[in-house]
Amino acid sequence: MKPKLNHPPRRVSDKKRWRWARERAVQALYQQLLNSTSDDLLDAQFMEDPFMLKVDLNLFRRIVRGVSAHERELDRSFVELLDRPLAELDPIEHAILRLGAFELIHSPEIPRAVVINEAVEMAKLYGASESHRYINGVLDRLADRVRIHEPRRS
C-alpha cells in the first residue's frame, strides 16, 4: 500500500476561474430575465454556494452588474442581427447574447475571439443543440460593428 502524500492544493488557473465566473453569470442573467431579480439578491443567492469561492468573483459581479446596468443598450446592439423578434428569443440565448455583447462593448481588453468563444461555450453547455452556431453568428456580426479596429478571428 502506497503512503498518502500530503500535496498542497492545486491552484486553479485563472482561465478556469474566468470560465466558471461566466457560467455562473449566465445562470444569474437567465434568472434575472425570468424573475427580474435584483443584483444584490442574485449576488447573495449565488454566494450561498461554496463553489463560488473558486470562481473569479470580480468578473462574475462585473458581468452581472454591468449587464443589468446596460441591458437596454445591449439588447439594442444585437436586436437587428436576430432572425426573430427579441421577445421570441430563448431566455438562455438572450442571457448569453447579453453577456457576449457586454464583453464586446464594455471590455475591449478581452479579445473578440475570446469573447465569442466563451459565449459559444456557454451556449454549448446551456443552450439548445444548435444555439452555439446562432450565438456565434450574432456575436461575430456584432463584433464587426463594435470592434472595427480589431481583426476578425481566422
CYANA upper distance limits for C-alpha pairs under 8 A (distance plus 0.5 A):
 12 VAL  CA     16 LYS  CA      7.17
 12 VAL  CA     17 ARG  CA      7.44
 12 VAL  CA     54 LYS  CA      8.27
 13 SER  CA     17 ARG  CA      6.92
 14 ASP  CA     18 TRP  CA      6.53
 14 ASP  CA     56 ASP  CA      8.30
 15 LYS  CA     19 ARG  CA      6.71
 16 LYS  CA     20 TRP  CA      6.62
 16 LYS  CA     55 VAL  CA      8.35
 17 ARG  CA     21 ALA  CA      6.60
 17 ARG  CA     54 LYS  CA      6.88
 17 ARG  CA     55 VAL  CA      4.97
 17 ARG  CA     56 ASP  CA      5.61
 18 TRP  CA     22 ARG  CA      6.76
 18 TRP  CA     55 VAL  CA      7.10
 18 TRP  CA     56 ASP  CA      6.16
 18 TRP  CA     59 LEU  CA      7.44
 19 ARG  CA     23 GLU  CA      6.70
 19 ARG  CA     55 VAL  CA      8.47
 19 ARG  CA    118 GLU  CA      7.91
 20 TRP  CA     24 ARG  CA      6.68
 20 TRP  CA     54 LYS  CA      8.44
 20 TRP  CA     55 VAL  CA      5.93
 20 TRP  CA     56 ASP  CA      7.96
 21 ALA  CA     25 ALA  CA      6.48
 21 ALA  CA     55 VAL  CA      5.61
 21 ALA  CA     56 ASP  CA      6.00
 21 ALA  CA     57 LEU  CA      7.21
 21 ALA  CA     59 LEU  CA      6.73
 21 ALA  CA     60 PHE  CA      5.29
 22 ARG  CA     26 VAL  CA      6.57
 22 ARG  CA     59 LEU  CA      8.16
 22 ARG  CA     60 PHE  CA      6.86
 22 ARG  CA     63 ILE  CA      8.36
 22 ARG  CA    118 GLU  CA      8.44
 22 ARG  CA    122 MET  CA      8.34
 23 GLU  CA     27 GLN  CA      6.96
 23 GLU  CA    122 MET  CA      7.06
 24 ARG  CA     28 ALA  CA      6.68
 24 ARG  CA     60 PHE  CA      7.54
 25 ALA  CA     29 LEU  CA      6.49
 25 ALA  CA     60 PHE  CA      6.06
 25 ALA  CA     61 ARG  CA      8.34
 25 ALA  CA     63 ILE  CA      7.08
 25 ALA  CA     64 VAL  CA      6.46
 25 ALA  CA     99 LEU  CA      8.50
 26 VAL  CA     30 TYR  CA      6.49
 26 VAL  CA     92 ILE  CA      8.13
 26 VAL  CA     95 ALA  CA      6.45
 26 VAL  CA     96 ILE  CA      6.63
 26 VAL  CA     99 LEU  CA      7.69
 26 VAL  CA    122 MET  CA      8.10
 27 GLN  CA     31 GLN  CA      6.71
 28 ALA  CA     32 GLN  CA      6.59
 28 ALA  CA     42 LEU  CA      7.04
 28 ALA  CA     46 PHE  CA      8.50
 28 ALA  CA     64 VAL  CA      7.55
 29 LEU  CA     33 LEU  CA      6.64
 29 LEU  CA     64 VAL  CA      7.07
 29 LEU  CA     95 ALA  CA      5.89
 30 TYR  CA     34 LEU  CA      6.87
 30 TYR  CA     91 PRO  CA      6.74
 30 TYR  CA     92 ILE  CA      6.27
 30 TYR  CA     94 HIS  CA      8.38
 30 TYR  CA     95 ALA  CA      5.89
 31 GLN  CA     35 ASN  CA      6.39
 31 GLN  CA     36 SER  CA      7.92
 31 GLN  CA     37 THR  CA      7.50
 32 GLN  CA     36 SER  CA      5.12
 32 GLN  CA     37 THR  CA      5.39
 32 GLN  CA     38 SER  CA      7.88
 33 LEU  CA     37 THR  CA      8.48
 33 LEU  CA     91 PRO  CA      7.30
 33 LEU  CA     95 ALA  CA      7.93
 34 LEU  CA     91 PRO  CA      8.07
 37 THR  CA     41 LEU  CA      7.08
 37 THR  CA     42 LEU  CA      6.92
 38 SER  CA     42 LEU  CA      6.67
 39 ASP  CA     43 ASP  CA      6.55
 39 ASP  CA     64 VAL  CA      7.51
 39 ASP  CA     65 ARG  CA      6.78
 39 ASP  CA     68 SER  CA      8.00
 40 ASP  CA     44 ALA  CA      6.69
 41 LEU  CA     45 GLN  CA      6.58
 42 LEU  CA     46 PHE  CA      6.57
 43 ASP  CA     47 MET  CA      6.52
 43 ASP  CA     61 ARG  CA      8.09
 44 ALA  CA     48 GLU  CA      7.11
 45 GLN  CA     49 ASP  CA      8.20
 46 PHE  CA     52 MET  CA      7.55
 47 MET  CA     52 MET  CA      6.56
 48 GLU  CA     52 MET  CA      8.50
 51 PHE  CA     55 VAL  CA      7.73
 52 MET  CA     57 LEU  CA      7.79
 53 LEU  CA     57 LEU  CA      8.13
 55 VAL  CA     60 PHE  CA      8.21
 56 ASP  CA     60 PHE  CA      6.81
 57 LEU  CA     61 ARG  CA      6.52
 58 ASN  CA     62 ARG  CA      6.42
 59 LEU  CA     63 ILE  CA      6.57
 60 PHE  CA     64 VAL  CA      6.74
 61 ARG  CA     65 ARG  CA      6.28
 61 ARG  CA     66 GLY  CA      8.39
 62 ARG  CA     66 GLY  CA      6.04
 63 ILE  CA     67 VAL  CA      6.33
 63 ILE  CA     99 LEU  CA      7.32
 63 ILE  CA    102 PHE  CA      7.91
 63 ILE  CA    103 GLU  CA      8.42
 64 VAL  CA     68 SER  CA      6.67
 65 ARG  CA     69 ALA  CA      6.60
 66 GLY  CA     70 HIS  CA      6.67
 66 GLY  CA    102 PHE  CA      7.72
 67 VAL  CA     71 GLU  CA      5.77
 67 VAL  CA     74 LEU  CA      8.03
 67 VAL  CA     98 ARG  CA      7.13
 67 VAL  CA     99 LEU  CA      7.32
 67 VAL  CA    102 PHE  CA      6.72
 70 HIS  CA     74 LEU  CA      6.51
 70 HIS  CA    102 PHE  CA      8.44
 71 GLU  CA     75 ASP  CA      6.57
 71 GLU  CA     98 ARG  CA      7.71
 72 ARG  CA     76 ARG  CA      6.64
 73 GLU  CA     77 SER  CA      6.69
 74 LEU  CA     78 PHE  CA      7.39
 74 LEU  CA     98 ARG  CA      6.53
 74 LEU  CA    101 ALA  CA      6.47
 74 LEU  CA    102 PHE  CA      6.98
 75 ASP  CA     79 VAL  CA      6.28
 75 ASP  CA     98 ARG  CA      7.36
 76 ARG  CA     80 GLU  CA      8.03
 77 SER  CA    101 ALA  CA      7.87
 77 SER  CA    142 LEU  CA      7.76
 78 PHE  CA     82 LEU  CA      7.32
 78 PHE  CA    101 ALA  CA      8.08
 78 PHE  CA    138 VAL  CA      7.60
 78 PHE  CA    139 LEU  CA      8.34
 78 PHE  CA    142 LEU  CA      6.89
 79 VAL  CA     85 PRO  CA      8.11
 79 VAL  CA     86 LEU  CA      6.91
 81 LEU  CA    138 VAL  CA      6.40
 81 LEU  CA    141 ARG  CA      7.82
 81 LEU  CA    142 LEU  CA      8.07
 82 LEU  CA     86 LEU  CA      8.00
 82 LEU  CA    138 VAL  CA      7.34
 84 ARG  CA     88 GLU  CA      6.94
 84 ARG  CA     89 LEU  CA      7.54
 85 PRO  CA     89 LEU  CA      7.36
 89 LEU  CA     93 GLU  CA      7.20
 89 LEU  CA     94 HIS  CA      6.65
 90 ASP  CA     94 HIS  CA      6.61
 91 PRO  CA     95 ALA  CA      6.61
 92 ILE  CA     96 ILE  CA      6.71
 92 ILE  CA    123 ALA  CA      8.44
 92 ILE  CA    126 TYR  CA      7.58
 92 ILE  CA    127 GLY  CA      6.78
 93 GLU  CA     97 LEU  CA      6.50
 93 GLU  CA    123 ALA  CA      7.54
 93 GLU  CA    127 GLY  CA      7.08
 93 GLU  CA    131 SER  CA      7.67
 93 GLU  CA    135 ILE  CA      7.69
 94 HIS  CA     98 ARG  CA      6.63
 95 ALA  CA     99 LEU  CA      6.76
 96 ILE  CA    100 GLY  CA      6.64
 96 ILE  CA    119 ALA  CA      6.56
 96 ILE  CA    122 MET  CA      7.46
 96 ILE  CA    123 ALA  CA      7.47
 96 ILE  CA    135 ILE  CA      8.19
 97 LEU  CA    101 ALA  CA      6.39
 97 LEU  CA    119 ALA  CA      7.91
 97 LEU  CA    135 ILE  CA      7.16
 97 LEU  CA    139 LEU  CA      7.72
 98 ARG  CA    102 PHE  CA      6.40
 99 LEU  CA    103 GLU  CA      6.83
 99 LEU  CA    119 ALA  CA      7.89
100 GLY  CA    104 LEU  CA      6.60
100 GLY  CA    115 VAL  CA      6.57
100 GLY  CA    116 ILE  CA      7.07
100 GLY  CA    119 ALA  CA      6.34
100 GLY  CA    139 LEU  CA      7.30
101 ALA  CA    105 ILE  CA      6.49
101 ALA  CA    139 LEU  CA      7.53
101 ALA  CA    142 LEU  CA      8.03
102 PHE  CA    106 HIS  CA      6.04
102 PHE  CA    107 SER  CA      7.75
103 GLU  CA    107 SER  CA      5.23
103 GLU  CA    108 PRO  CA      7.78
103 GLU  CA    110 ILE  CA      7.82
103 GLU  CA    115 VAL  CA      6.93
104 LEU  CA    108 PRO  CA      6.89
104 LEU  CA    110 ILE  CA      8.23
104 LEU  CA    112 ARG  CA      6.95
104 LEU  CA    115 VAL  CA      7.14
104 LEU  CA    143 ALA  CA      7.04
104 LEU  CA    146 VAL  CA      7.63
104 LEU  CA    147 ARG  CA      7.89
105 ILE  CA    146 VAL  CA      6.95
105 ILE  CA    147 ARG  CA      8.42
110 ILE  CA    114 VAL  CA      7.10
110 ILE  CA    115 VAL  CA      7.14
111 PRO  CA    115 VAL  CA      6.93
112 ARG  CA    116 ILE  CA      6.63
112 ARG  CA    143 ALA  CA      7.25
112 ARG  CA    147 ARG  CA      8.10
112 ARG  CA    150 GLU  CA      8.11
112 ARG  CA    152 ARG  CA      8.28
112 ARG  CA    153 ARG  CA      8.28
113 ALA  CA    117 ASN  CA      6.41
113 ALA  CA    152 ARG  CA      8.15
113 ALA  CA    153 ARG  CA      6.34
114 VAL  CA    118 GLU  CA      6.48
115 VAL  CA    119 ALA  CA      6.79
116 ILE  CA    120 VAL  CA      6.60
116 ILE  CA    136 ASN  CA      6.83
116 ILE  CA    139 LEU  CA      6.81
116 ILE  CA    140 ASP  CA      7.50
117 ASN  CA    121 GLU  CA      6.65
117 ASN  CA    136 ASN  CA      8.26
118 GLU  CA    122 MET  CA      6.77
119 ALA  CA    123 ALA  CA      6.75
119 ALA  CA    132 HIS  CA      8.42
119 ALA  CA    135 ILE  CA      7.61
119 ALA  CA    136 ASN  CA      8.09
120 VAL  CA    124 LYS  CA      6.72
120 VAL  CA    132 HIS  CA      5.43
120 VAL  CA    133 ARG  CA      7.92
120 VAL  CA    135 ILE  CA      6.73
120 VAL  CA    136 ASN  CA      6.46
121 GLU  CA    125 LEU  CA      6.68
121 GLU  CA    132 HIS  CA      7.77
122 MET  CA    126 TYR  CA      6.48
122 MET  CA    127 GLY  CA      7.92
122 MET  CA    132 HIS  CA      8.42
123 ALA  CA    127 GLY  CA      5.02
123 ALA  CA    128 ALA  CA      7.94
123 ALA  CA    131 SER  CA      6.50
123 ALA  CA    132 HIS  CA      5.29
123 ALA  CA    135 ILE  CA      7.66
124 LYS  CA    128 ALA  CA      8.02
124 LYS  CA    129 SER  CA      7.67
124 LYS  CA    130 GLU  CA      8.49
124 LYS  CA    131 SER  CA      7.74
124 LYS  CA    132 HIS  CA      6.06
127 GLY  CA    131 SER  CA      6.17
127 GLY  CA    132 HIS  CA      7.63
128 ALA  CA    132 HIS  CA      8.39
130 GLU  CA    134 TYR  CA      7.47
131 SER  CA    135 ILE  CA      6.60
132 HIS  CA    136 ASN  CA      6.52
133 ARG  CA    137 GLY  CA      6.71
134 TYR  CA    138 VAL  CA      6.75
135 ILE  CA    139 LEU  CA      6.54
136 ASN  CA    140 ASP  CA      6.37
137 GLY  CA    141 ARG  CA      6.78
138 VAL  CA    142 LEU  CA      6.68
139 LEU  CA    143 ALA  CA      6.43
140 ASP  CA    144 ASP  CA      6.89
141 ARG  CA    145 ARG  CA      7.18
142 LEU  CA    146 VAL  CA      6.76
143 ALA  CA    147 ARG  CA      5.67
143 ALA  CA    148 ILE  CA      7.90
144 ASP  CA    148 ILE  CA      6.16
144 ASP  CA    152 ARG  CA      8.13
